[in-house]
Amino acid sequence: AQSVAQPEDQVNVAEGNPLTVKCTYSVSGNPYLFWYVQYPNRGLQFLLKYITGDNLVKGSYGFEAEFNKSQTSFHLKKPSALVSDSALYFCAVDRGSTLGRLYFGRGTQLTVWP
Amino acid sequence: EPEVTQTPSHQVTQMGQEVILRCVPISNHLYFYWYRQILGQKVEFLVSFYNNEISEKSEIFDDQFSVERPDGSNFTLKIRSTKLEDSAMYFCASRGTGGADTQYFGPGTRLTVL
């Protein structure tokens, strides 16, 4: 069965500090990996994705993510957190088929305090 | 920037009633999806739609659910006889092409079944 795990329900960091939001997956084949962010009363906004190539991908708002095939992980990172980064972050995985069904983690609430 | 829109933002209905949730995908996209998120749980795939037919559906998407693309712009999800457990946020998403293209999500419709 396909599954995506976000082991932390909440991550709290101080503004200016680096942040990491963790994601591991169990999906057969060569999956595509995504991060989405959800602000209150808003939909899911695309942040970045890994398809192939360089293991470090850069996305919107200064976020980046590192793909690690041996650890089946795709952790989201940012060198210097902003208060405005506070939101709910979802990791999602596509099995790599043309159909595009996404499997989501439970989400991690990121809080950045001033 | 083009975006996926959904109406209504909030729908309240009585158990056993039919509801139709509406979505307008991004105009040149070819793949369409419905997901749902029960409060406090992960985002779950319901169905994907391509070339005017369902391409994949989950075990959640039983005979009570149906999807339709009635014209060139709308994509609808119908629940024939709502149950209390159908209460959730329903997200529509669209994607341009197959493969690794990104799914873009609408803001969601919150369905409350009383």
Interface residues (C-beta under 8 A of the other chain):
Chain A: Y32 F34 Y36 N41 R42 G43 L44 Q45 F46 K49 I51 F90 A92 D94 G96 T98 L99 G100 R101 L102 Y103 F104 G105 R106 G107
Chain B: V4 Q6 Y31 Y33 Y35 Q41 K42 V43 E44 F45 S48 Y50 S55 E56 F91 A93 R95 G98 G99 A100 D101 T102 Q103 Y104 F105 G106 P107 G108
